[in-house]
Amino acid sequence: MGHSHIDAAWLWPLEETLEVCIETFQSVLEAMERHRELIYAQSSAQYYAWMEEHHPELLEEIRRRVAEGRWEVVGGMWVEADCNIPSGESLVRQILHGKRYLRRMVGCDVEVAWLIDSFGFPATLPQILSKAGLRYFITQKLRWNDSTAFPHNIFRWRSPEGSEVLAYQTPGGYHETLEQERIEEQLGVLRRRHRLVELLLLIGEGDHGGGIPEETLERADRLLREGEATYTRAVDYLRSLEGRGGWPLHVGELYLQYHRGVYTSQVEVKRLNRRCEVFLEMAEKLSTMAMLLGGRYPVERLEGLWRLLLLNQFHDILSGTTIEEVYERAVRDLEAVEGGAREIIAEALGFIAGEIEGDGDTLLVFNTLSWRRDGLVEAAIPEDVESPVVVDHEGRRLPTQRAGPRLLFVARGVPPLGYKAYRVMEGAESPSSGLEVRVEEGRIVLENEHLEVHIDEGSGHVVYAYDKGNGRAFIDGEANVLEVYVDEPRWGRRCLEAGYDAALFDAWEVYIYQQPEGVQREEPRCLGVRVREGGPVRAVVEAEYLYRQEGRPDSRFWVETLLLEGLPLLLFRVKADWHGWHRLVKVSLPLSLEAEYTVYEAPYGCVTRRNPYSPRATLEERAKYEVPGQRWLDHSDGEYGVTLLNDGRYGFDASGSVVRMTLLRSPTYPSLKAFRMIARGESPPSEPMDQGLHEVSYALHPHRGDYGEGPSARWGYEFNHPLLPHRGAGGGPLPAEFSLLSAEPENVILTVAKRAEEGGDVVLRLYEASGRRCEAEVHLFRPPERCRETDLLEEGGRPVAVDGCLLRLKLRPHEIKTLRLSLPPGHQP
């Protein structure tokens, strides 16, 4: 089948890709006139949307070829996204927006997920694909493994929850030319592995589009005449394989043993992606709340913001492997998405506040998560208040701290997807709290009701941390240590099947274990440690560090260790002014427990990975020395564990008692010139990535049991989804404390509350986060008229019994459920 792979951006900007699409599509359509049996496949709804906007006559011709069966639309996503960094809900929206657009504008329903060049795939992806109507999956990327060859080309890929797709890993690449030697080589692979003699070949030029060379098309015509080949659609080929059955089963992630640096390159874009995901989910939930109280739901604005985010999740953009010009635009785009989501949130909060009892002095605190929670609130201090004290709606004074123009307090028991009312009063003195800061024998000690933390005055490192609730230390030795590694490209590590050397891929690869002199690690020099804030709500100790690299400007780090009144989290914040080149920065957190396995959050689930340095680790497991994760990882021995939370980092490693998170790396920007110079053994002249100011927050949460008892997933959401303050109420009928809906038990996370894509129904999405079968309960603020369970496209499904305001449904371990319910506007239950 014909295919011309088009990267939405790589060594060229997005604007050029529009022209690439136009030229490629025109070329393919013209080739179809000359070669009457040619069948062509093209992914990415975004490319068809560009045709609709700029060349509707081309889109009309494509529609005609689709109806003939000669142009196959594949992928079903908005773009060929990265699959490790976007949240589970982002992957759902890639398909939701992609498939709905393609149905409406191109007239087809896509069944083949086409992620031909993305850099690895999470264990949870088969469930997301299958529940969105994508029954098949094609990639070629596993040919790039550098340690063990992936053993299958055709296999059933099963998610932990039990969903399956039929997967095809091409024996060759995505720009084959029909040379006989290559055909025989790939057929040989299929014969040896699967006793299969039918080979699906993708012919055409790739990456920058270009269509299919005439010489290749003539070779195809000759093979057709000789009866040696036939054109086919991918879906027809896969259906024929599906009908035979007996294919091997793979359960778990498809980890790419290559490109391990993409979890960290361009960290600012990754951080902005996380923030956009968070604020879009909050905007939808609060807009739904406003809609159910009689307000308007901003359908078109949210759709536009989601689509701009989805475009920037293209695998080369989000992974950090494109040219500098692309990232200048990506930062602008993502800042616009975050800004647009914040505007929608402010409008929704303003409408809801107008429906709540109170006046202009009321301070409302909103919780967008589906369980009651405590959390830090930062709010502006009223102009007429000099010594602020926060009072809850029952008249209790709360510990309050002034931090510049803002006040800090810990709100307790804020209702799920709801709010709680407070007031800011003039007060001579804040009530005392259980938070204490003291100095003991060269250590600064932070202590609250849950934790006692010791920080060395000389190094700024945490040297001891005690969990009062469980009666044990979880740190006893130097922790929160910055480590800078030499990360210079080195020749000699190659893909087993694709053959490329890692030295070509500076932005993609981690080289710290390839240095000829061995692993080279430095710690930045500590310049000083001081107490920045002493409570009663927040205590902050700051250490300043200096890192010097010859020939580069100095780099500085400001590392804060924080403790909050009444919360069981040991928090950290790192601010960096970074100027390293070919250096990689990790933060090391040695813990007082040994664990063979570590659990990492993945999109809509998690994955368990063995310590790659364990004597029991296989070669495949040893290749996972840098791995992807999302909001949390959990390191547990089964009886006790520690969860590491973060607000925008994706690269990690764990071994025995140590967990580490990769904060920064500074490869050279890719370019055609750089590739050519590297291939000649020369050093490219361009500046490194990720220079300048950066900030990241992370935290440790000690707990008994495993990640499910943590519960790690809930803490991951709380760490990323702040409580939202809003000043002023409108004297409406709603009480001082209110919940729109909640979800139980604690291993159930409700991620989405939004208006349905069609009609005025409300769509809820939830998933089981701890690997435990359960019966979920969703409590609504009033009874729905009807409810049904649907697929991820909000279609089909079966009725769900409604018991007043309560919905009950059974969840398998790691299962995602989508509910669609009719809940007309109104205030009263």
Secondary structure, DSSP 8 states (H G I E B T S, - for coil): -EE--B-SSSSS-HHHHHHHHHHHHHHHHHHHHHSTT--EEE--HHHHHHHHHH-HHHHHHHHHHHHHTSEEE---SSS-B-SSSS-HHHHHHHHHHHHHHHHHHH-----EEE-SS-S-B-TTHHHHHHTTT--EEEE-GGGG-SSS----SEEEEE-TTS-EEEEEE-SS-SSB---HHHHHHHHHHHHHHH--------BS--SB-----HHHHHHHHHHHHTTS-----HHHHHHHHHHH----EEES-B--SS-GGGGTSSHHHHHHHHHHHHHHHHHHHHHHHHHHTT----HHHHHHHHHHHHHTTBHHHHHT-S-HHHHHHHHHHHHHHHHHHHHHHHHHHHHHHTTBS--TTEEEEEE-SSS-EEEEEEEE--TT-SSEEEEETTS-EE--EEETTEEEEEEEEE-TTEEEEEEEEE-SS----S-EEEEETTEEEEE-SSEEEEEETTT--EEEEEETTTTEEEEEEEESEEEEEE----S--B-SSS--BGGG-TTT---TT--TT---EE--EEEEEEEEEE-SSEEEEEEEEEE--TTS--EEEEEEEEEETT---EEEEEEEEE--SSEEEEEEEE-SS--SEEEEEETTEEEEEE-TTSTT--HHHHT-SSEE--SEEEEE-SSEEEEEEESS--EEEEETTEEEEEEEE--B---HHHHHHHHTT----S-BSS-EEEEEEEEEEEEESSTTTTTHHHHHHHHHS--EEEE-----SB-SEEESEEEESTTEEEEEEEE-SSSS-EEEEEEE-SS--EEEEEEESS--SEEEEE-TTS---EE--EETTEEEEEE-TT-EEEEEEE----S--
